[in-house]
Amino acid sequence: VHLVESGGGLVQAGGSLRLSCAASGSTFSIQVMGWYRQAPGKEREIVATITTDGQYINYADSVKGRFTVSRDNAKYTIFLQMTRLKPEDTAVYYCNAFVGPMSSMMARWGQGTQVTVSL
């Protein structure tokens, strides 16, 4: 599975951005997809995840009410709508997919897209 993100950029605090992640390859093996982020000097952290059927969605507490994850299964694409952005949201955002059988899933990562929120 190959993941390609797009949509990052520079935005002022309070603004919005929409990230996209397109999956290709053995997309039938994807169990769950999501977004993670890594700020300078910090560990990568989860932002939001969504199952293949869209039934289960989880958000980090820090983004609840501001970010929305969604998917287009026909295009094997997920989105992250980010609103009311804060400077602390600045990070490289990575698309993630867990693939394979539930008993032995493996993680796949995109190349990352930079999101910078200025004051």
Secondary structure, DSSP 8 states (H G I E B T S, - for coil): -EEEEE--EEEETT--EEEEEEEESSGGGEEEEEEEEE-TTS--EEEEEEETTS--EEE-TTTTTTEEEEEEGGGTEEEEEE-S--GGG-EEEEEEEEES-GGG-EEEE---EEEEEE-
